[in-house]
Amino acid sequence: MSSVSSVVERFAVVTGRALVFKFGGELIEDRAHLATVVAALATVTAGGTPVVVVHGGGKEIDAALKVAGLEKRQVEGLRITDEATLDVVVSVLAGAVNTRLVAALNTAGVAAVGLTGADAACGLSVAAAPHQAVDGRVVDLGCVGVPDEHADMRVLHTLTADRFVPVIACIGLGRDGRLFNVNADTFAGHLAARLGARRLVIAGTTPGVLDGAGATLPLLGADAVATLVSDGTATAGMIAKLRACEHALAGGVDDVVIVDGRERTALEGAATSGAPAAATRLVRNVARMVTA
């Protein structure tokens, strides 16, 4: 049996419940990183595993804001979004970033379909409440949304049942037709829970959650998230990632893996039942795993 066949066989036995991948925009804007992501997804989907992809595009949004003369404002990884900023976010995410990823996947033989959360209301959202920052500040996020628990998953179930791969830009849709900027990690965490996914894989350019010395924490329980945030170990964008992990685990997702998406073997390893060596795996109860 060839090495390629053996890799595909690993994923063929893990079908049924979907895998949700969230890719940071930094993996899509760089040509080499994009090639790595696409190659890994081609391998994972070849075995029949249902896959749903959510992506961000922060750096390209930042660049477009600069061109438009608009200030970038963030709090703990969440983008403060006024109407002018929202127009830029929608243009970048639903246009350039989504199309680039979908085109690359289809060229590699992955039957990808580009969507936003507005399509079939799969990203039904409500306006986010003012954000309570770790330092005590209360910040109005503007046109930022939080996924609604009643978001309609039918289009995603239909596509994955026919072995299409939905690729979703994190734009939310309000019941009144308003569009929202939804943090990509938050979007992916809610989506994984609503789909009953077996695993959420969050891929960026860091090898998991790092401790104060810069070493990867290999295994964390859901109860550790609050501590990592309150003691300052997790900052900026990692806070949003950990909150998304909390939501996914509480919603029934088996586990979450935070992994360096620049490494193809790490991405493919995160799609199996285990986890790559250089990654953080989050579970509901670490003690139960240890004693099982």
Buried (B, 14 or more C-beta within 10 A) or exposed (E): EEEEEEBBEBBEEBEEBBBBBBBBBBBBBBEEBBEBBBBBBBBBBBBBBBBBBBBBBBBBBBBBBEEEEBEEBBBBBBBBBBEBBBBBBBBBBBBBBBEBBBEBBBEBEBEBBBBBBBBBBBBBBBBBEEBEEBEEEEBEBBBBBBBBEEBBBEBBBEBBEEEBBBBBBBBBBBEEEBBBBBBBBBBBBBBBBBBBBBBBBBBBEBBBBBEEEEEBBBBBBBEBBEEBBEEEBBEEBBBBBBBBBBBBBEBBBBBBBBBBBBBBEBBBBBBBEEBBEBBBBBBBEBEEEEEE
